[in-house]
Structure formats: C-alpha cells, structure tokens
Amino acid sequence: FGDFLCELSPVSFMVCSRRVNRTFRRTLLTVVSSSFGFYLPGLAPVSFCEEKSKGDAEECQLFVNRLDSVESVLPYEYDAFDFCKDTDERRPSENLGQVLFGERIETSPYKFTFKSDKACVKVCTKSYDAGSKEDKLKLDFLKKGMELNYQHHWIVDNMPVTWCYIVEGNQKVCNPGFPIGCLVNQEGKPKDACVINADFNKKNAYYIFNHVDITIFYHSGDETNGMSARLVAATLEPRSVKHSNDDKPTCDGTPMDIPAEFKNNLKVTYTYSIQFKQNDDIRWASRWDYILVSMPHTNIQWFSIMNSLVIVLFLSGMVAMIMLRTLHKDIARYNQMDQEEAQEESGWKQVHGDVFRPPRMGMLLSVFLGQGTQVFIMTFITLFLACLGFLSPANRGALMTCSVVLWVLLGTPAGYVSARLYKSNMLCFCRIVFVDFFLMNLILWVEGSSAAIPFGTLVAILALWFGISVPLTFVGAYFGFKKPGIEPPVRTNQIPRQIPQQSFFTKPVPGIIMGGILPFGCIFIQLFFILNSIWSHQMYYMFGFLFLVFIILLITCSEATVLLCYFHLCAEDYHWWWRSFLTSGFTAVYLFVYAVHYFFSKLQIIGVASTILYFGYTLIMVLIFFIFTGTIGFFACFLFVNKIYSVLKVD
C-alpha cells in the first residue's frame, strides 16, 4: 500500500515507502491496542545515559558475528581466526533461524562506554614465532581469510556497524561488514580493499586491518525527553597500521604488511579509536535507512513488476477469450445436439469419459500435492508477516524461524490433501530434503564452518519433524480419510479411449517446456536479488515487492497451465494430471539454469567444498520450488477441468 502512495511523493521511494509503512503500522497498532502498547522481541529501543543510575545502560556492548566472503560459501566464527578475544566472553541466546544461517554472535574485546571518546586504545598484541607450526597455521588461516576477502560483521545495540565509502558517481555506499585485510599479488596488483590506499604497494604481501576508527551517532531529543539518548548509527573506518611501539601505540604508522612467506617473527597489535556524535536528525525508528538507501535497486524492482504485469494481462486476456467465447459456445452447441451428432463431435468434449481416469503413480502425485500445499501456506503466511514488518532484517533469524515453525505446524493440511486425493502420506519428500541437507551439513562440519548445524540443533529439528509435523500429518490424513472421495462430474468409461496422433506442440515434452517460460519470466529479476541476499550476503528488505511478485507468480502459473491443459484436451489427450503438475513445475528447471548462470557470471566462489555446497543447497531450493509451482498449476487445472465438464450434459 505504501509503495503505491510513494510513487506520487517527491521523497526518495525507499525512504518514503518505509515512512508510510511505519505510519500505517503505528496507526493500525494504535487502533487495535488502544489500551496497551508493545515492542517486537529484540527490537525495543535501549536508552543510554552518562551515569548508570539514570538510564537502562551505561556500557555500549560491541558484539562480533560470523565472518563470511563472496568468494566462499563457508562462514567462520570470529574465534576461528586469531583475533583478540574477550576475556569475559558471553554469547546471547540465538533463535533457530540464526543457528541455521550460521550466525554465531559473541561479545567483543572492544570495550567502551557511552559518550566516552577514546583515541588509539590497545586491545591486544598477537605474536607469531617463525619456528612454531601452530603459529604458522594460525597466520596461514588469517592470510587465507584476507585472500578470500572475508568480512567482519560487528553489532552494537542490535544495529550493524557499517563501513561507508564513496564509489563511482559520487555515491555513498554503506556496507554492513568490513574486510579482515587485503592482498597485493606478485605482479603488484592490489585486490579488493587494497585499492583504497596507494600505500598498499608491496608485492606479494598481505595488509591486515588491525585498527578501526569507530563513530557512533546518537539521538538525544523528544524521543527520550532529553533525559537519555538512543543510538541511531554506527560506522567505522578500517586501517592498517604498523605500530612502532606495541605497548604505547600511536596509530599513525605505515601500513602493517605481512609477507607471503613467513620467515621472521611477527607481531600484530590491534587498536581502536571511538568517538560519539549527536545527530537529532535521525530518529530511532529510521536508523536503518542510511544502509538501505545505498542499495539502488528500486527502479529495477518496478521494472520487474511492470514486466510481470504485462505477462499476467496477456495470459488473462487469452484465458478470458477461451472461457467467455470458445468454451461457452462449445458447451451451448454440444448440449443442444442429440446423441448421434454428439458422437461425431471432436475436441475436448469427446474425452469426457476418460478425463477423470486415475493417473499413473497417483500416490507420488498426491505426495507432491500435499507437500506443495504445505509450502504454499507457509510461504503466504511468512511473506504476509514480513510485509507487516514482523520479519525485518533487524529481527535477526526471524524469517527462517518463522518458516521452519510454520512448516512444522502445517503438517495437517498436507496430510489432509494427500489423503483426500489418494489416501496416502507424504513423508518421502521430507526424507529427500533431509538427506541432501545432512550431506551439506557434513561438509560444513569437515570444513569447520560456523554454518554447520550443531548436533543438538539437528536432533531438535528431527524431534520437531517426528514429534510434531509427522503426527499432525497423520491427523490431517485421518480427517481426509473420513471425508467421502471426490466425485467427478462425469462417469469414467471402462475402456480407455485411444489418443489420436499428436502434433509437435501438443506432445507432452514441448508443452511442459513451454509452460515454465512465462512464470519464470515474472520472477527472474526478483530472483537475482534473492540470490544476492543468500550468496553475496546482501541485505534483503523489499518484502512488499516480493509478496506482489508471489501473487503474480500464482496467477501466471495457474493461467499458463489452464491454457495448455485446454489445448491438450482439444487435441483429445486426456492425460492432464501429471502434465498439469509438470507444466508449471518446469519453472523450477529454469530456476536451476539461472542459478548455474548466476554461479559462473556473478559469483567468485572458488574451492570444491564451496561449489558442492552451492549446488547442494540450490537443489533443495529447486525441489521445493518445483513442488510449490507444480501444486499451483495442478489445482488450477483441476478446478478448470471440473468446471467445464460439470456443465456438460452427458447421458
């Protein structure tokens, strides 16, 4: 709703959209809960004061999260690298979504208090002995992290500490992470962050960012009645500094270079500077805007929506023409004929005695349809909640947690649909996904990645599946069994009708291949941003666009399948059950092809393990998408076939 209003606004679209949506949510919550108010868990503002007795907190606790890279699928915990450690390390409780995404948040050794500026504070010194194999392994792992451009992710007051810099076109970009360091190769060519400083010029050397200049902005005004302040932004500037005196650093030396060949003893001293600045122009509710505005994708998103709407209008016009003109005339003419004239008719009307003949492998089809129903309901509810702001990026792990919980609780409709259609259950699909997921997790365990699911969490997921999802599935199947079977509107002949020779375009394979093109055309631009958020670690927040594309995808899959189903019935081919499922489900094949293209053209992933993980997780996504789109196409065709044959007068 806010997106459309903001098209008329002179304000930047993304900023305006968030303002309108926030205002809408505030108004809605005010109306619904006029007598009480609430904050979402983990999203309540924290007030800071110079004296602890006057506010909720005095110390600004800085947390560190996992480190990741666009050149590797393997994230690592902060402790996996030889950085400074907090002597009193604490880990906040993490939800299921954070664990599944590999987030490992812990307290950092960077300590400071609110409005207490400090310059060049020493954190620790790491020493590496050239004769120690353990030190060599630690330094080699650190070099590998710099070579693959692994990024720190720091958090203060549940807000990312960002690295802001200027790119081409004088545009400011704020990245919620900053690199460990960078590499200048043997030819003297700087890689990644080494291009920002001309002093990084030593060949075959690594430059580690061992100093950070942190700036924290706070709002002190009407939000807190001037009694305290709230943090509204946190930025830093990473620097590489070779300290001349490790005990009393000055932070003004030359860059800290680490030679590629470790021959001499080495010391790396980590330092930081911190300053607080007041900025009353940024309100607490808008403190994420400066990060999101630097993502220039809104115009592309609107192009995607318009492209999808054109496809929907085209398909809707064709379906309307068939339903209102062709089918209406055919049915009226057929119902006025006598029996002898009707037998001479050709087309979809002649297969009424075979169109509801049970398909081959009906149990497998019912399994897919039950699971697809579960995926559809889960996706719809998740996207709806995300549009309302309950699953925003600030609420870490909420999106995945919501999806998993809904998946578990929606076993009942899955069992009900499967039982109604074929009196079966749908456990085989979950086994396929779990085997793939377990193999990927095994690779992560071997590589020591933070994305590896702990054994306890894995047992908990299995307990949710066997203890909640499976029983609910059988509950749904029980009610499905109690219901009478679905009666077709026409009788089925005992002897199957012979299918005439088909033209090339009405044969199964060409029709299925063509059926997935239009639905994929509606989503491929949005798919680019989704893959970016997964594999390039970019923040995804435009759930309004995603929900609209989701609705367009439903309409497109339904209409494309109905059109092709009608053409096949007109060719007197009544095998529509599996064909309707595979027609829209083939969109997943185009999704896989696009994922392969994205891997080779957009990503810089190297290494066998990362490649296997990418395609392993991609296969899980493709399988789920196949089940989802196939289910949409099948039920659209099922309703269409039932409708047209229910109004046909057959003796």
Summary of the structure (lengths in Angstrom):
residues: 651
radius of gyration: 29.8
end to end distance: 51.6
largest distance: 104.8
contacts: 2055
relative contact order: 0.11
helix: 51%
strand: 14%
